[in-house]
Amino acid sequence: MYKIKFYLLNTSIKYVLINQFLILFLIIFINLIELSRIIEKDNQSLLNYIYLSFLKIPSVVNETSPFVVIISTAFLFRYLIKNNELIAMRNIGFSIFDIFQPISIGIFIYGLLILLIVNPITAITEIEYDKYLNNQNENLYSIKFSENNLWIKNKNNDDGIYYINIKNFDIKEMIAKDIKILSIQKENKEFFQSDYGIIKDKYFALNNVNQFDILNDKYFNHKEFILNLNFSKESILRSNINYKNIPYYKYLNHVKTMKKFNLYSSAVGLFYLSEVLKPIFMILLAFVVMSFSAKYKRNDSFFKILFYAVVIGFAFYVLREIINKFTITFDTNFLFSYFIIFIIPFIIGVYKTIQIEND
């Protein structure tokens, strides 16, 4: 019994790895075509071309992993059916659940590796990829959310740099509180402190400002002070869109930061929950594919099994996108949204598996 289960475990892992490699190769090839257009437009070198392609590998692995599980499970059961191994296991007393148990362990190991290793690597490479292709703004400004702080580096027209730290910021009203600014110019260095400010268009209007001239050791007080900026509200919002480029172990802290700056939404919670529970969701996908694939006979066309596997994968993708859109539009509780995404394939899988057991 244990030898059979170990055999199913090894076989499931083998099929997952083979299909992951094949799908990765296909996606990277398509991505290379798209990158070639970018390189031709920007006159970049072949080395940059290879470098950008390499950066996309972790992201492709992470995003295609559910589809890899779907295709791998279909191929695995096709192999077991073709070699009469599925029938032999059933004849010696294995239920369909007994057969699926070691397969689910193999898929869970794969999903765990995706979460623990590929997910953090993807966060790093995607940021580097976006920065490489969109580095035109890096020379003007840089916006970072870090724990309970908003950090901004703004380059002004006088070849100077403002380093801005904001402790409390309401992005809806663009109101900042507890503000500290370090100004480094060619011939001057100054420090500003203000309790209140508001960003409008590309101006930062500060009230009750304490100014310290570092080089000349002089203090100044201003009721109002205007700071020219190279970014707007849209720039700050765009800087936070990369919540998908956060490694799993920083999800909780990032959520706290987004809530502090009124940036959190149910869509973010749904995405983070989906990533953390991805290994379990992969098992569910494999379970549904098995419930369709295991009923076919040895002489049945494998293209039927593969077709069903692709349709299942596409249907779950459409379902997830619909639920995501619904969550964003109506700000639905992300736990409820994920429950819908999870329960529908679970019910389908249980129903089809019971049918197989009763046949």
Secondary structure, DSSP 8 states (H G I E B T S, - for coil): -HHHHHHHHHHHHHHHHHHHHHHHHHHHHHHHHHHHHHHHHHT--HHHHHHHHHHHHHHHHHHHHHHHHHHHHHHHHHHHHHTTHHHHHHHTT--HHHHHHHHHHHHHHHHHHIIIIIHHHHHHHHHHHHHHHSTTTTTTEEEEEETTEEEEEEE-TTS-EEEEEEEEEETTTTEEEEEEEEEE-SS-EEEEEEEEEEEETTEEEEEEEEEEETTTTEEEEEEEEEEE-S--HHHHHHHHGGGGGS-GGGHHHHHHHHHHTT---HHHHHHHHHHHTHHHHHHHHHHHHHHHHTT--TTS-HHHHHHHHHHHHHHHHHHHHHHHHHHHHHT--HHHHHHHHHHHHHHHHHHHHHHHHH-
